[in-house]
Amino acid sequence: MDKKHLRMLLREQNKEKITEKYVPREVMSRIKEHIETPFVIIISGIRRSGKSTLLKLLWKKLDGYYVNFDDERFINFTVHDFQAMYEVLIEIFGEKDNFFFDEIQNIEAWERFVRRLNENNKKIYITGSNASMLSRKFGTHLTGRNIVIPLYPFSFREFLEFKGTEFNSDNLTSSKISLILKNFNEYVEGGGFPEYVKTQKKDYLMNLYENILYRDIIVNNDLPNEKPIKEVLLYSVSNIGKEISFNKLRKTVGLTSATTVKEYFEYMENSYLCFLIQRYDPSLKKQIYYNKKTYFIDTGMSKILGFRTSRDFGRMVENIVFIQLKRKNKEIFFHKSKNECDFIVKSSIKIIDAIQVTEKMDQNKDREMKGLLEALKRYRLKSGLILTRDTEDEIMVDNKKIIVKPVWKWLLET
């Protein structure tokens, strides 16, 4: 790529401004913790979750060089052009220590250039949409030199910020609660992709899904046939929060190996589209062979893609709780013995939380209580949490405290 073309392109990109409405993202606090460290900061997440906007905001605050490699004019750019690009950046803007690279994974062997910058004490911020591709590259050339910070679609707090709905947990009047509940119902129905929250265009979510499916899954993993992975994905998104068996799913889709189904889920998870959680067991061997549960990145997209015979509000809320736990970087499992508990949270070698999710306590009280109590006793926890649509209570059972809380209130806790 010649320097004249690079000069024009880089001048143009470094004049870019944030024109869309910006909502402060919760991950910013995690990023700030590492600004003064020597680590490369990777902001990773599903396409259109706001990574580029966040990167631009960091660039404007911290100053440095900004390069967007998702620009189609970089189509002929190769690893051999990085040095020329660096020289042009210095020529135009002078010496700077911060580098902001958007979707640099589009360039083959990019990690070699990033390593050289890192070894010369430069601070690098990167965005990327494929967790596996990024980790493979860093595992080869930048082991121990990077911090990965996932970015998900809007949390409920960020959703309210975007909508301009004020909330203060110390001053919630009945009218404010009613407004928050209205927004929460919209959040459950439409999800948190920023552009969809802004436009409410369902075609946008479908086009985004197809872009992720083909670019980040089928092309990146050289899949020769799109039909089986599309069927696995459809089954997954139609069965949120339910147990799945790789072997049964293999037969349903018509694949010859359960290992292929497992690989498909790995591809989907690497693109941040779909996630599996395991049933907890102290034996890792048993844990691996148990059925898994599946969750999806966004309730709005899942409603468009999945097949359902009912509104399924409870499953959608359960999915939102799962993504919030992921957002908080928790290690998540589910509990199953005689009864079930939706989520248990592990820290180091210990289970520290048990959470049950239900739409209404009066309909499912016995089942939800039994599952949660069984988990509390099994993991020797003093208290557990039941998240509902609107119930708030504290119940003592067998010397265990059961905290019942509206899920929207839990989502707004700092």
ABEGO torsion letter per residue (X at the ends): XBAAAAAAAAAAAAABBBABBBBBBAAAAAAAAAAABABBBBBBEBBGAGAAAAAAAAAAAAEEBBBBAABAAAAABBAAAAAAAAAAAAAAAEBBABBBBBGAAABBGAAAAAAAAAAAGBBBBBBBABAAAAAAAAAAAABGABBBBBBBBBBAAAAAAAAGBBBBAABBBAAAAAAAAAAAAAAAAAEABAAAAAAGBAAAAAAAAAAAAAAAAAAAAGBABAAAAAAAAAAAAAABGBBBBAAAAAAAAGBABAAAAAAAAAAAAAAGABBBBBBBBABAAAAAABBBBBBBABAAAAAAABBBABAGAAAAAAAAAAAAAAAAGBBBBBBBBABBBABBBBBEABBABBBBBBABAAAAAAAAAAAAAAAAAAAGBABBBBBBAABBBBBBBGGBBBBBBBAAAAAABX
